[in-house]
């Protein structure tokens, strides 16, 4: 169902609002892969890029993210410096938390990420 109602009207009717955003980033990545192949004769398989590259996590921990989609704002860069991401899941968490609603929970997430003993689980199966 496609509507021209506002988000508030949609929610009042019990509908789910989804924003579809046009992103040039995927096209840019595709163009870069093709250019590397053309200029350097190197095939890049994005499906085989490792999720545990220490150099990447070092770069993220330093806030060196200029040009990285969803990670380049001053606020995200500051949060990444405080978080010191070590795992792909840390990046997922940061891009999920850096939104108007959950943004205020970033300091709590960072504190618990650095000290897991601060995490309180509602049920033992969640541990």
C-alpha positions as CSV (number, residue, x, y, z in Angstrom):
1,X,0.0,0.0,0.0
2,X,1.4,3.3,-1.0
3,X,0.1,6.4,0.7
4,X,0.6,10.1,0.9
5,X,-0.3,10.3,4.5
6,X,2.1,11.5,7.2
7,X,4.0,9.2,9.4
8,X,1.7,10.1,12.3
9,X,-1.5,9.2,10.3
10,X,0.1,5.9,9.2
11,X,1.0,4.9,12.7
12,X,-2.5,5.9,14.0
13,X,-4.0,3.5,11.5
14,X,-1.6,0.7,12.5
15,X,0.5,0.8,9.3
16,X,4.2,0.5,9.0
17,X,6.1,3.4,7.5
18,X,9.1,2.5,5.4
19,X,11.4,5.0,3.7
20,X,13.1,3.9,0.5
21,X,16.2,6.0,-0.1
22,X,18.1,6.2,-3.2
23,X,21.8,5.5,-2.6
24,X,24.6,6.2,-5.0
25,X,27.0,4.3,-2.8
26,X,26.4,0.9,-4.4
27,X,26.9,2.3,-7.9
28,X,30.1,4.0,-6.7
29,X,31.4,0.7,-5.3
30,X,30.6,-1.1,-8.5
31,X,32.4,1.6,-10.6
32,X,35.5,1.4,-8.3
33,X,35.6,-2.4,-8.6
34,X,35.4,-2.1,-12.4
35,X,38.1,0.6,-12.5
36,X,40.5,-1.4,-10.3
37,X,40.0,-4.4,-12.7
38,X,40.7,-2.1,-15.7
39,X,43.7,-0.2,-14.3
40,X,45.3,-2.9,-12.1
41,X,43.9,-6.1,-13.5
42,X,42.8,-7.0,-9.9
43,X,39.5,-8.8,-9.3
44,X,37.8,-7.7,-6.1
45,X,35.1,-10.0,-4.8
46,X,33.1,-8.0,-2.3
47,X,31.6,-11.3,-1.0
48,X,35.1,-12.3,0.2
49,X,36.1,-9.1,2.0
50,X,36.9,-10.1,5.6
51,X,34.8,-8.9,8.5
52,X,37.8,-9.0,10.9
53,X,40.5,-6.8,9.3
54,X,42.5,-5.3,12.2
55,X,43.6,-2.3,10.1
56,X,40.0,-1.4,9.4
57,X,39.1,-1.6,13.1
58,X,42.1,0.6,13.9
59,X,41.0,3.1,11.4
60,X,37.4,3.1,12.8
61,X,38.8,3.4,16.4
62,X,40.7,6.5,15.3
63,X,37.6,8.0,13.8
64,X,39.2,8.0,10.3
65,X,35.9,7.5,8.5
66,X,35.7,10.4,6.1
67,X,33.8,9.2,3.0
68,X,32.4,6.1,4.7
69,X,28.6,6.0,4.3
70,X,26.9,6.3,7.7
71,X,30.2,6.6,9.6
72,X,31.5,10.0,8.5
73,X,29.6,12.5,10.6
74,X,31.4,14.2,13.5
75,X,29.0,12.5,16.0
76,X,29.6,9.0,14.7
77,X,33.3,9.5,14.5
78,X,33.4,10.7,18.1
79,X,31.2,7.6,19.2
80,X,33.6,5.3,17.3
81,X,36.6,6.7,19.1
82,X,34.9,6.1,22.4
83,X,33.6,2.7,21.4
84,X,36.9,1.4,19.9
85,X,35.1,-1.2,17.7
86,X,36.7,-4.6,17.6
87,X,34.0,-6.7,15.8
88,X,31.7,-6.2,12.9
89,X,28.8,-6.3,15.3
90,X,30.1,-3.1,16.9
91,X,29.8,-1.3,13.5
92,X,26.2,-2.7,13.1
93,X,25.4,-1.5,16.6
94,X,26.7,2.0,15.9
95,X,24.9,2.4,12.7
96,X,21.7,1.2,14.4
97,X,22.1,3.4,17.5
98,X,23.1,6.6,15.6
99,X,19.4,7.5,14.9
100,X,17.2,10.1,16.5
101,X,15.3,7.6,18.7
102,X,18.1,5.4,20.2
103,X,21.0,7.9,20.0
104,X,20.7,8.7,23.7
105,X,21.6,5.1,24.4
106,X,25.0,5.3,22.8
107,X,26.9,6.1,26.0
108,X,25.1,3.2,27.8
109,X,26.0,0.8,24.9
110,X,29.7,1.9,24.9
111,X,29.9,1.5,28.7
112,X,28.5,-2.0,28.6
113,X,30.6,-2.9,25.6
114,X,33.7,-2.0,27.6
115,X,32.4,-3.6,30.8
116,X,30.1,-6.6,30.1
117,X,29.5,-7.0,33.8
118,X,27.2,-3.9,33.5
119,X,24.8,-5.8,31.3
120,X,21.7,-7.1,33.0
121,X,19.8,-9.9,31.1
122,X,16.1,-10.3,31.4
123,X,16.5,-14.1,31.0
124,X,19.5,-16.4,31.2
125,X,18.9,-17.6,27.7
126,X,19.9,-14.2,26.4
127,X,23.4,-14.4,27.9
